[in-house]
């Protein structure tokens, strides 16, 4: 496998390029917990580096939950890293608090000069759900207040910065409120909520979004599973529910976004691979990686895959051959 730790599970991850070196940040938790479902509550953000997306060297822990009482003293979850115009590296990440039993998610930011030593920039989060555009906690509708998985990118027309993240809109049937949520900023510090970039009514949540451009089109990856909605299928999917990574297509990163027709990009009924990301290899090719979620018997794995080439067909749809991991499209 491209990345596996003997004593820890690894799952959601994100990457950033620094010259010839790729920095990998990932969620990690000790296998000594025995129950992998407990990993979410004993988590930190790990860090590794490589120059080929294959041979990774672990370099330490980038960020842990706050030691003192704080909005992020329980968990530090999935995020993304960008470089500010001033040269600082900024990591946007998800946090929860012990006081709220981890059910209310917010987004914060830490800074680094070298991608190794990180310092929280604020005592408070930079973004949270508002109850108007995005649903706040209502246990009769959903089990958490979703505001997580920030993916930050620069506006292609030079108009500041955008953040897409996992949240649920504040209206509609409870099982279909999952959206690609949106916020904007001029300075990467002060963020304002905007209406969702995409809604469909099909998903309870659309996790770990990633927006990127390829050959003149824009794509937005997201992942979802059988617990996400009463129906996690796309209109064109087969009768068996699918767990994995799907995607949207648009001509501009602000939309209009449409759900890619047909099968998930990488998905199956077992949920072998989850939370897929794409990244550029040293040779310029686009590669797909995901974390190994379940084996063929449904047991949690907690490793990362090797990179798999991403191919664009003549109609602009993405293709990934994940047959090495038992996922074969019909």
Buried (B, 14 or more C-beta within 10 A) or exposed (E): EBBBBEEBBBBBBBBBEEEEEBBBBBBBBBBEBEEBEEBBBBBBBBBBBBEEBEEBEBBEEBBBBBEEEBBBBBBBBBBBBBBEEEEEBBBBBBBBBBEBEBBBBBBBBBBBEEBEEBEBBEEEBBBBBEEEBBBBBEEEBBEBBBBBBBBBBBBEEEEEBBBBBBBBBBEBEBBBBBBBBBBBBEEBEEBEBBEBBBBBBBBBBBBBBBBBEBEEBBBBBBBBBBEBBEBBBBEEBEEEBBBBBBBBBBEEBBBEBEBBEEBBBBBBEBBBBBBBBBBBBEEEEBBBBBBBBBEEEEEBBBBBBBBBEBEBEEEEBBBBBBEEBEBEBE
